Amino acid sequence: MKILYHHRTRGEDAQGIHIRALCAAFRELGHQVVLVGPPRRRSAALFPPGGAPPGTGVADARPSLAGLVIPHWFYELLALAYNTVAVPVLLAQALRHRPGLIYERYALFSLAGLCVARVVRRPFILEVNAPLSLELRQHGHLWLRGLAQRVEDFLCRSATRTVVVSQAMAEILKNRGIPAERLLVMPNGVDQDRFHAGVDGESVRSRLRLTGCRVVGFVGWVRRWHGVDGLMAALAPRLRRDPGLRLLVVGDGPALPDLRARARQLGVEDRVCFAGAVSQEEVPAYIAALDIAVQPAVTEYASPIKLFEYLALGCPVVAPDQANIRELIRPGVTAEVFPPGDWGVLGVRLEELLDDPQRCRQLGERGAASIPEHGYTWRANAERVLAAVEAGGSLPVTEGL
């Protein structure tokens, strides 16, 4: 089957990883994927490059056009206007390739996928990684609030299936009147060919002069809401008294300058290693270099890709104790948890693990086993989508906005 995959994403962070991985999984299953989206030239970005909302790409970054920062209200008008470009482009691709399925990664005010699916009478799968009308409103960066939610709800009601990455997100949409039978809860996943317990992190440790040290770390794009400053504060007392312990922060991002300043303020500058940006090919080895991996913070409806990568590599994980995380792990069995934002308790959890190597090994082994056990892979996700399409039939008849 041919799958027409439409997106409006320019970021190279988790958004780009998700798109590439799912498309690769469809192809691995024998399907042809035609990818339709904006060119990835960051200098001419119409939508925020990289620095994105907690699940998407807009909330904690200022939108830009051709490298110039623009007001949020202007960004929203451009997002609406983008449909006038996207619809004919996507329709042309649909008429050319005659796909059996149109799949769209949801973006603010994006109606192109649904419009074209109705014209060519094909199933339409909408993938929602964050309820943007809620997320952007919470961050104070949404002007057309009523219209944004109406469009979002209309899309979710109208899709053959709306894929959401957590049960917590499904509950948000169901409370807004989206029929439960239209929702497919499908957590993110991982590529086990690249992320597995056999990956060796010693070359990274040697390069960063971490050989012989115990290493606690975070890997990902570093934004303020990721909570890495809280992780640093939680670990600082142990860092100051344990010369063999290091905190490793891997990745680039707008929060790095403040983190470097915070390390100096806490007196642990010489115990914190900032590795900077690394290529996607190098990420498994950097995670494998960790003794303990931490997901310091996450929005209440997200399904963090990094968490799956940590688990798949057999790395002991500590994450916030909230509903969407409990969907993915068993507290005390496959990962340790702490109350969200309680850096004191996070510090205690890290102390306990650092003092109990056997406990760390058990967590790592059970966490790695949970990936195939629960089907947390991109291939399994692609299979779920195709099964939902087969069971879902045609597009539902819905009322207008």
Backbone torsions as a table, in degrees:
resi	resn	phi	psi	omega
1	MET	NA	145.7	173.1
2	LYS	-92.2	134.6	179.4
3	ILE	-119.0	123.4	176.7
4	LEU	-94.7	111.0	-175.9
5	TYR	-104.5	116.5	-178.3
6	HIS	-111.0	135.6	177.3
7	HIS	-148.1	167.4	177.8
8	ARG	-130.1	39.4	-171.6
9	THR	-107.3	132.5	175.7
10	ARG	-111.9	-15.7	-175.3
11	GLY	-66.5	150.5	178.2
12	GLU	-104.3	11.1	-178.6
13	ASP	-88.3	-140.6	-176.2
14	ALA	-59.3	-31.6	179.4
15	GLN	-60.7	-50.1	179.5
16	GLY	-64.0	-39.1	178.2
17	ILE	-59.5	-46.5	-178.4
18	HIS	-59.9	-48.0	-178.6
19	ILE	-60.5	-51.6	-177.2
20	ARG	-63.1	-40.8	-175.9
21	ALA	-68.4	-42.9	-179.2
22	LEU	-69.0	-39.8	176.5
23	CYS	-61.7	-41.1	178.0
24	ALA	-63.2	-36.9	179.4
25	ALA	-67.2	-41.5	175.9
26	PHE	-58.9	-44.3	-179.6
27	ARG	-65.2	-38.4	179.2
28	GLU	-61.8	-29.7	178.8
29	LEU	-83.2	2.1	174.4
30	GLY	98.4	11.1	-178.3
31	HIS	-101.7	153.7	177.4
32	GLN	-95.5	129.0	-179.0
33	VAL	-112.6	126.4	174.4
34	VAL	-107.5	113.4	-175.6
35	LEU	-91.8	125.2	180.0
36	VAL	-124.3	118.7	179.8
37	GLY	-168.4	177.7	-179.5
38	PRO	-69.9	153.5	175.5
39	PRO	-61.8	152.1	-173.3
40	ARG	-93.4	33.1	178.5
41	ARG	-83.4	104.4	-173.4
42	ARG	-63.9	-29.6	-177.0
43	SER	-69.3	-19.6	-179.0
44	ALA	-112.6	30.5	-172.3
45	ALA	-64.3	130.3	172.4
46	LEU	-88.9	-33.1	-179.6
47	PHE	-115.1	159.2	-171.5
48	PRO	-55.0	124.1	179.4
49	PRO	-82.6	121.8	171.0
50	GLY	72.8	-67.0	-171.2
51	GLY	-70.2	100.4	-161.7
52	ALA	-123.8	174.7	176.1
53	PRO	-69.1	165.0	179.4
54	PRO	-50.2	-13.7	171.5
55	GLY	-132.4	0.2	-166.5
56	THR	-141.6	-58.8	-175.4
57	GLY	143.1	21.7	-177.3
58	VAL	-135.7	-29.8	-164.2
59	ALA	-72.2	-41.9	-174.8
60	ASP	-103.6	18.8	176.1
61	ALA	-128.3	148.5	175.1
62	ARG	-83.5	131.4	178.5
63	PRO	-65.5	151.9	-177.5
64	SER	-139.4	157.4	177.0
65	LEU	-136.5	117.7	-178.5
66	ALA	54.7	37.0	177.0
67	GLY	85.9	-4.2	-178.9
68	LEU	-103.1	133.2	178.6
69	VAL	-68.7	134.9	179.9
70	ILE	-122.6	157.1	178.2
71	PRO	-64.9	153.2	-179.3
72	HIS	-63.1	-36.5	-179.6
73	TRP	-64.2	-33.5	179.1
74	PHE	-72.2	-38.0	175.3
75	TYR	-57.8	-42.8	-178.6
76	GLU	-65.3	-39.5	176.3
77	LEU	-63.9	-39.9	177.6
78	LEU	-65.6	-37.6	178.8
79	ALA	-63.1	-40.3	175.3
80	LEU	-64.6	-46.0	-177.8
81	ALA	-65.7	-25.7	-178.7
82	TYR	-58.1	-27.1	178.8
83	ASN	-61.1	-31.3	-179.5
84	THR	-67.1	-22.5	175.4
85	VAL	-91.1	-45.1	-172.9
86	ALA	-67.6	-39.0	-176.9
87	VAL	-61.5	-52.6	179.6
88	PRO	-65.3	-35.1	178.3
89	VAL	-65.3	-46.4	-179.0
90	LEU	-67.9	-38.1	178.6
91	LEU	-63.9	-41.4	178.5
92	ALA	-60.4	-41.8	178.7
93	GLN	-67.2	-37.1	179.2
94	ALA	-66.2	-41.9	179.5
95	LEU	-69.1	-31.8	-179.5
96	ARG	-74.7	-44.4	-171.7
97	HIS	-98.3	-15.7	179.9
98	ARG	51.5	60.1	-176.2
99	PRO	-70.1	157.2	173.3
100	GLY	-88.6	-12.6	-175.8
101	LEU	-152.6	138.3	170.8
102	ILE	-111.8	124.4	-176.4
103	TYR	-120.0	130.0	-178.6
104	GLU	-130.9	133.4	170.8
105	ARG	-84.3	120.3	-172.9
106	TYR	-61.7	136.2	173.0
107	ALA	-137.1	156.9	-175.7
108	LEU	-54.7	125.2	176.0
109	PHE	65.3	14.4	-177.5
110	SER	-83.5	113.5	-179.5
111	LEU	-112.2	-0.4	-170.5
112	ALA	-60.9	-47.8	-176.4
113	GLY	-59.4	-46.7	-180.0
114	LEU	-64.8	-44.4	-179.4
115	CYS	-58.4	-46.7	-177.9
116	VAL	-69.8	-38.8	178.2
117	ALA	-60.0	-38.2	178.6
118	ARG	-68.0	-39.5	-179.0
119	VAL	-65.3	-46.3	-175.8
120	VAL	-92.7	0.3	176.3
121	ARG	56.0	58.3	177.4
122	ARG	-123.8	153.7	174.5
123	PRO	-58.6	146.2	-177.8
124	PHE	-126.5	117.1	176.2
125	ILE	-103.9	124.5	177.8
126	LEU	-107.4	122.6	178.7
127	GLU	-101.5	118.0	-178.2
128	VAL	-112.3	112.2	179.4
129	ASN	-93.4	-14.3	176.0
130	ALA	-162.3	140.6	175.1
131	PRO	-76.1	89.3	-168.4
132	LEU	-61.2	-35.0	-179.1
133	SER	-62.7	-31.6	176.1
134	LEU	-80.7	-46.7	-174.9
135	GLU	-62.4	-47.0	-178.4
136	LEU	-70.1	-33.3	176.8
137	ARG	-65.3	-40.2	179.0
138	GLN	-63.6	-32.3	179.6
139	HIS	-86.2	-1.9	176.9
140	GLY	76.2	21.2	-176.3
141	HIS	-121.7	39.0	178.5
142	LEU	-133.8	119.7	-178.3
143	TRP	-93.9	-47.1	-178.6
144	LEU	-88.9	63.5	-169.6
145	ARG	-65.6	-49.2	-178.3
146	GLY	-62.0	-45.3	-179.8
147	LEU	-64.5	-40.2	-179.1
148	ALA	-59.8	-44.9	-179.1
149	GLN	-70.8	-37.3	179.2
150	ARG	-63.1	-42.7	177.9
151	VAL	-64.0	-45.0	-179.2
152	GLU	-60.4	-47.9	-179.3
153	ASP	-65.5	-39.9	178.7
154	PHE	-60.5	-44.1	179.1
155	LEU	-63.2	-44.9	-178.0
156	CYS	-66.5	-35.5	177.3
157	ARG	-72.0	-31.3	-169.7
158	SER	-90.5	-20.4	-178.1
159	ALA	-67.8	151.1	172.6
160	THR	-56.5	-45.9	169.4
161	ARG	-145.8	143.0	172.6
162	THR	-107.6	114.7	179.3
163	VAL	-83.0	124.6	174.8
164	VAL	-120.7	148.0	-169.6
165	VAL	-88.9	-1.1	178.1
166	SER	-155.6	155.7	174.3
167	GLN	-65.3	-32.8	178.1
168	ALA	-60.3	-40.3	177.2
169	MET	-70.0	-37.5	177.1
170	ALA	-59.3	-40.1	179.4
171	GLU	-64.3	-38.6	177.2
172	ILE	-59.4	-46.3	-177.4
173	LEU	-71.7	-38.0	178.1
174	LYS	-64.0	-36.4	177.6
175	ASN	-67.8	-17.0	176.2
176	ARG	-97.5	10.0	173.5
177	GLY	95.4	8.0	177.7
178	ILE	-77.2	126.3	-178.7
179	PRO	-59.8	133.7	-178.2
180	ALA	-59.5	-33.4	-177.6
181	GLU	-70.3	-13.2	176.9
182	ARG	-88.4	-7.1	-174.6
183	LEU	-102.1	136.2	174.2
184	LEU	-120.3	109.3	179.1
185	VAL	-79.8	117.8	-175.4
186	MET	-142.1	97.5	178.6
187	PRO	-59.8	160.1	175.9
188	ASN	-65.6	179.7	-175.1
189	GLY	-146.0	-161.1	-175.2
190	VAL	-150.3	154.3	175.7
191	ASP	-93.2	105.0	-175.4
192	GLN	-73.5	-11.4	173.2
193	ASP	-70.2	-27.0	-179.2
194	ARG	-104.9	-33.8	-176.7
195	PHE	-111.5	101.8	-179.5
196	HIS	-153.1	166.0	-173.1
197	ALA	-67.5	-12.0	179.9
198	GLY	-85.5	-3.3	179.8
199	VAL	-67.9	135.8	-177.6
200	ASP	-99.0	125.5	178.9
201	GLY	-101.8	6.6	-175.0
202	GLU	-66.1	-33.5	179.2
203	SER	-64.5	-37.8	176.7
204	VAL	-66.8	-44.4	178.9
205	ARG	-59.3	-42.1	-179.9
206	SER	-65.3	-44.4	-178.4
207	ARG	-63.5	-35.7	-177.7
208	LEU	-95.2	7.1	-179.8
209	ARG	59.3	45.4	179.1
210	LEU	-110.8	4.3	-179.9
211	THR	-58.5	130.2	-179.6
212	GLY	86.8	-6.8	179.0
213	CYS	-96.1	157.0	166.3
214	ARG	-94.4	138.8	-169.1
215	VAL	-127.7	123.3	170.7
216	VAL	-105.1	139.0	-175.0
217	GLY	-156.0	172.0	176.2
218	PHE	-133.4	137.5	178.4
219	VAL	-127.7	122.7	178.6
220	GLY	157.1	174.9	173.8
221	TRP	-65.4	130.8	-168.8
222	VAL	-99.9	102.4	175.6
223	ARG	-114.1	164.5	-178.4
224	ARG	-57.3	-44.2	-174.8
225	TRP	-71.7	-7.9	178.0
226	HIS	-71.1	-16.6	175.1
227	GLY	77.3	19.2	-178.9
228	VAL	-66.7	-29.1	175.2
229	ASP	-63.3	-37.8	176.6
230	GLY	-66.6	-39.8	175.6
231	LEU	-59.7	-44.1	-179.3
232	MET	-62.6	-43.1	179.1
233	ALA	-65.0	-38.3	-179.7
234	ALA	-65.1	-36.8	-175.4
235	LEU	-90.1	-14.6	-173.0
236	ALA	-54.8	-45.4	-179.8
237	PRO	-58.2	-41.5	179.4
238	ARG	-70.8	-37.4	178.4
239	LEU	-60.8	-40.0	-176.9
240	ARG	-68.2	-30.5	-176.2
241	ARG	-103.7	-6.0	-176.9
242	ASP	-118.8	99.4	-176.3
243	PRO	-67.3	-14.5	-179.2
244	GLY	-97.2	9.8	-178.1
245	LEU	-108.9	141.1	177.7
246	ARG	-134.7	150.2	169.7
247	LEU	-105.8	123.9	-179.7
248	LEU	-111.0	122.9	176.7
249	VAL	-113.5	115.0	-177.0
250	VAL	-110.3	122.5	178.4
251	GLY	131.8	164.0	177.5
252	ASP	-107.2	173.9	176.2
253	GLY	152.9	167.2	-174.2
254	PRO	-67.4	-17.0	-177.8
255	ALA	-87.2	-6.4	-174.1
256	LEU	-61.0	-45.6	179.9
257	PRO	-56.4	-43.7	179.1
258	ASP	-66.1	-34.5	178.9
259	LEU	-67.2	-40.1	177.2
260	ARG	-62.9	-41.4	178.0
261	ALA	-65.4	-38.2	179.8
262	ARG	-65.8	-38.6	177.9
263	ALA	-61.1	-41.5	177.2
264	ARG	-64.7	-42.0	-179.0
265	GLN	-62.5	-38.0	-179.1
266	LEU	-82.5	-5.9	179.4
267	GLY	74.7	27.8	-178.4
268	VAL	-124.1	20.8	-175.2
269	GLU	-55.5	-37.5	-177.7
270	ASP	-80.8	-5.2	179.6
271	ARG	-108.0	1.4	179.8
272	VAL	-113.2	127.7	179.9
273	CYS	-109.4	118.0	175.6
274	PHE	-99.0	107.0	-175.2
275	ALA	-81.0	-18.7	-178.2
276	GLY	77.3	-169.4	-178.2
277	ALA	-71.3	141.3	175.1
278	VAL	-130.8	159.4	180.0
279	SER	-72.8	158.2	178.5
280	GLN	-60.3	-31.7	179.6
281	GLU	-65.9	-27.7	-177.5
282	GLU	-87.2	-15.8	-172.2
283	VAL	-56.1	-45.7	-179.5
284	PRO	-55.7	-41.8	-178.3
285	ALA	-67.1	-34.4	178.7
286	TYR	-68.9	-39.4	176.3
287	ILE	-66.8	-39.6	179.5
288	ALA	-63.7	-19.7	178.7
289	ALA	-77.1	-8.2	-177.8
290	LEU	-89.2	144.6	169.6
291	ASP	-87.2	-32.6	177.7
292	ILE	-141.4	131.7	177.6
293	ALA	-109.6	139.6	-175.8
294	VAL	-122.6	134.3	168.2
295	GLN	-106.0	92.1	-170.3
296	PRO	-66.5	-36.2	-177.3
297	ALA	-153.6	154.0	178.3
298	VAL	-159.6	146.2	177.0
299	THR	-63.8	160.5	-170.7
300	GLU	-73.5	-5.0	-179.0
301	TYR	-124.8	1.2	-175.5
302	ALA	-79.9	163.8	173.6
303	SER	-127.7	86.6	-168.9
304	PRO	-66.6	121.1	179.9
305	ILE	-58.7	-37.5	-177.4
306	LYS	-60.6	-33.2	179.2
307	LEU	-62.0	-42.2	178.1
308	PHE	-65.1	-38.0	179.6
309	GLU	-67.3	-42.2	175.5
310	TYR	-56.3	-51.0	-176.4
311	LEU	-62.0	-45.6	-175.8
312	ALA	-61.0	-31.2	-179.2
313	LEU	-83.0	1.6	178.6
314	GLY	73.2	26.5	-179.4
315	CYS	-92.4	129.2	175.4
316	PRO	-57.9	133.3	-172.4
317	VAL	-118.6	140.6	169.6
318	VAL	-122.8	128.3	-174.1
319	ALA	-142.8	163.7	179.2
320	PRO	-64.8	143.3	-179.5
321	ASP	-87.7	87.4	178.6
322	GLN	-141.7	164.5	-167.8
323	ALA	-56.2	-45.4	-176.0
324	ASN	-69.2	-25.1	175.3
325	ILE	-78.5	-38.2	178.2
326	ARG	-65.7	-20.6	174.0
327	GLU	-64.7	-24.7	-170.3
328	LEU	-106.1	-24.1	-175.3
329	ILE	-132.4	165.1	171.1
330	ARG	-108.4	109.5	-177.7
331	PRO	-54.7	130.7	179.9
332	GLY	81.6	-7.8	-179.1
333	VAL	-115.8	-55.9	179.0
334	THR	-105.3	-11.3	176.4
335	ALA	-165.7	157.6	173.1
336	GLU	-96.7	152.4	-178.6
337	VAL	-129.3	163.6	176.0
338	PHE	-145.5	154.2	178.5
339	PRO	-59.6	132.6	-177.1
340	PRO	-53.0	128.8	176.9
341	GLY	79.1	-2.3	179.5
342	ASP	-91.5	87.1	-174.3
343	TRP	-69.3	-25.2	176.0
344	GLY	-63.6	-45.5	179.0
345	VAL	-69.0	-36.5	175.0
346	LEU	-58.3	-42.9	177.7
347	GLY	-59.0	-40.8	178.7
348	VAL	-64.0	-44.1	179.7
349	ARG	-60.9	-41.4	-179.9
350	LEU	-67.5	-41.2	176.7
351	GLU	-58.0	-45.9	-178.2
352	GLU	-60.9	-43.7	-179.1
353	LEU	-69.8	-40.4	179.3
354	LEU	-62.6	-29.1	-179.9
355	ASP	-90.2	0.4	-175.4
356	ASP	-137.9	78.3	-178.6
357	PRO	-57.8	-35.0	179.6
358	GLN	-64.5	-40.1	176.8
359	ARG	-61.6	-41.0	177.6
360	CYS	-60.0	-45.2	-179.9
361	ARG	-61.4	-43.0	-179.8
362	GLN	-62.8	-45.5	179.1
363	LEU	-60.2	-44.8	-178.4
364	GLY	-62.5	-43.7	-179.3
365	GLU	-66.6	-43.7	-179.4
366	ARG	-70.2	-36.3	177.6
367	GLY	-63.4	-43.5	179.0
368	ALA	-64.1	-38.8	-179.9
369	ALA	-67.8	-25.6	-177.7
370	SER	-69.9	-21.9	-178.3
371	ILE	-65.4	-57.9	177.3
372	PRO	-69.0	-31.0	-178.0
373	GLU	-60.1	-40.5	-177.3
374	HIS	-103.2	3.3	178.6
375	GLY	68.8	38.1	179.8
376	TYR	-85.2	60.2	178.5
377	THR	-130.6	157.6	180.0
378	TRP	-65.8	-36.5	178.8
379	ARG	-62.2	-45.4	178.5
380	ALA	-61.6	-37.5	178.0
381	ASN	-64.7	-42.7	178.1
382	ALA	-61.1	-40.0	178.1
383	GLU	-64.0	-39.1	178.9
384	ARG	-64.0	-42.0	178.8
385	VAL	-60.5	-47.9	-177.6
386	LEU	-65.0	-37.0	177.0
387	ALA	-65.5	-38.2	178.8
388	ALA	-66.7	-37.7	177.3
389	VAL	-63.8	-44.5	-179.2
390	GLU	-62.9	-35.8	-178.2
391	ALA	-87.1	-17.3	-169.0
392	GLY	-86.4	-21.6	179.8
393	GLY	73.5	-150.1	-175.2
394	SER	-86.0	177.2	179.0
395	LEU	-65.4	138.7	178.0
396	PRO	-70.3	156.0	173.5
397	VAL	-87.2	123.1	-177.6
398	THR	-127.8	161.1	174.7
399	GLU	-76.0	168.4	179.6
400	GLY	-76.1	-175.8	179.3
401	LEU	-63.2	NA	NA
